Amino acid sequence: MCEENKDTRVAVIGIIIEKNESAEKVNSILHEFGAYIIGRMGIPYRARGISIISIAVDAPQSAISALSGKLGRIDGVSVKAAFAKNY
């Protein structure tokens, strides 16, 4: 079992990309925060013309907020974060 880190939170960030041209900006920001990313899953939903990405992170609350905020300011991108209660 790994030691708890009280300075970080575990969260899942859901990202929906509605404009293909926004994907490069999303990837650039994810790379910037790569040290906090535990895992990533991307699904191109071609029938709707969107991409769905989920990111699992273990990071300080401020970093998760900064990541979500930067992604949310990109045109054509929607973002939501869900936090684990006890981690």
Secondary structure by P-SEA (a helix, b strand, c coil): cccccccbbbbbbbbbbccccaaaaaaaaaaaacccccbbbbbbcccccbbbbbbbbbccaaaaaaaaaaaaacccbbbbbbbcccc
